[in-house]
Amino acid sequence: MNKYYAAVFGAGISGTAIANELAKRDKKILLIDPHVSENAPGAPAGLVNPATGRRAKKSWRCQECMEALRELVDELIRFSGRDDLISDTGTIRPAINEKLADNFKEALDKYNWPEGWIRWINEEEVSELNPEIAPNFGALFLDCGFTVYVDRYLNTYRKYLREKGVKCRYEKAEYQAGESGDGFRIKFENGEVLNAEHVIVAAGHQTPGFRDWEYLPLHRVKGQIVWFEADEDLDWNHATSAMGYSLRRGDRDLIVGSTYEHKFEDLDTTEKAFNQIKGKLVKMFPNIAEKVRKKDQMAGVRVTTPNRLPVIGRHPQNKNLCIYTAMGSKGLLFSQYVGSLLAEHLINNVQIPEEIDTVRFE
Ligand SMILES: Cc1cc2nc3c(=O)[nH]c(=O)nc-3n(C[C@H](O)[C@H](O)[C@H](O)COP(=O)(O)OP(=O)(O)OC[C@H]3O[C@@H](n4cnc5c(N)ncnc54)[C@H](O)[C@@H]3O)c2cc1C
């Protein structure tokens, strides 16, 4: 029978990553997503930054995560010949008050950062680097941080997967577990049925729509970003992260985010969020904020768990049914490494770290 090793539901950051990690290990994969394609719109930019929050905390297993993501990005650049999938120009984290400067300096010594990843620059150096940055007490500069143009990245990734032999179906399907526990029937709307040994749900914030996973304590946080265009070329390329972020795209564009809305009814963009985000831009780049117009505004949802780490692994009642979600605000950074952990678990029975395993909710 023409059976797939796994049917992956969702071809976003998580779904593409697990599809690739399994395909790389010679498994036959079916990737399903009714909402995307190889030319789908998507987030214009996302940040990869391993020094997070007000304390610039080193994020979970960031060396492994960064290495895996870099390897993948290099592969996609080689494959596509494109030089506009990422902007590898570092990330500045200006300390907008003394307390933040103390926190940031402490983080430099507290964590064992890999050589060349992160350094402190004083106020003068900040203004030499970019005179438009608001008054500050110095900054952390992450040479390892980079910007991903998520729409281009994901479309290229899907094309890459298809060319590597992953069967990509951009249409609606449902799965049904076989009665003898020997896999799943994947049924498409046109009536076609395919068979898969495993199902992996990687449907982001739509995961709770899959009834098998309703029991997970997933928290959904709406976020909005605004895409601005300046009325003149901007002469810096680095990303900026300071109580929000501002990412460069093209000669004049700035993508600024984001809101954290814990209570929401829909995914509409709002004037309130626009004002909040514009306020962030004013705080980061006061002069530039006067010279921009809104090009677009977008809303999405982050999924998190109580320990703020992803959740991967098997379903307690059906060991061939798996999950890959809860990437929070770090989807890009986590994606490849976490995908490799799930692939190694499924194929070689390597244990998943407990803090990200579904077993933590059993
Ligand atoms: C405002 C905002 C800003 C962010 N900024 C950053 C950032 O700077 N850096 C960063 O790393 N992360 C950022 N994130 C987080 C990042 O977007 C998420 O971590 C990431 O999108 C999670 O990927 P995912 O594939 O798990 O889920 P998603 O991106 O939600 O993808 C899930 C996919 O599943 C599909 N799907 C849904 N239902 C089904 C179904 N029934 N069948 C098949 N497919 C289905 C959807 O169409 C979708 O394509 C941000 C998020 C928001 C909201």
The ligand as an ORCA input file, in Angstrom:
! r2SCAN-3c Opt
* xyz 0 1
  C       2.346     39.544     16.099
  C       3.281     38.376     16.144
  C       4.645     38.604     16.021
  C       5.548     37.536     16.053
  N       6.877     37.798     15.910
  C       7.753     36.753     15.903
  C       9.139     36.980     15.699
  O       9.586     38.118     15.532
  N       9.970     35.887     15.706
  C       9.501     34.612     15.893
  O      10.292     33.669     15.907
  N       8.193     34.386     16.097
  C       7.313     35.423     16.103
  N       5.984     35.189     16.311
  C       5.561     33.809     16.619
  C       5.477     32.942     15.396
  O       4.647     33.550     14.448
  C       4.922     31.593     15.839
  O       5.777     31.032     16.807
  C       4.831     30.654     14.656
  O       4.002     31.183     13.663
  C       4.298     29.301     15.084
  O       4.336     28.468     13.977
  P       3.320     27.269     13.803
  O       3.675     26.620     12.525
  O       3.336     26.450     15.044
  O       1.884     27.927     13.736
  P       1.259     28.824     12.603
  O       2.228     29.810     12.111
  O      -0.046     29.319     13.164
  O       0.954     27.810     11.417
  C      -0.017     26.835     11.536
  C      -0.442     26.390     10.162
  O      -1.426     25.373     10.321
  C      -2.405     25.551      9.343
  N      -3.653     24.887      9.760
  C      -4.578     25.326     10.643
  N      -5.599     24.450     10.715
  C      -5.297     23.427      9.886
  C      -5.961     22.228      9.536
  N      -7.139     21.890     10.045
  N      -5.385     21.411      8.632
  C      -4.175     21.711      8.103
  N      -3.512     22.847      8.391
  C      -4.058     23.707      9.280
  C      -2.531     27.052      9.182
  O      -3.078     27.378      7.932
  C      -1.098     27.487      9.342
  O      -0.448     27.611      8.090
  C       5.064     36.217     16.258
  C       3.702     35.996     16.371
  C       2.814     37.059     16.314
  C       1.349     36.790     16.431
*
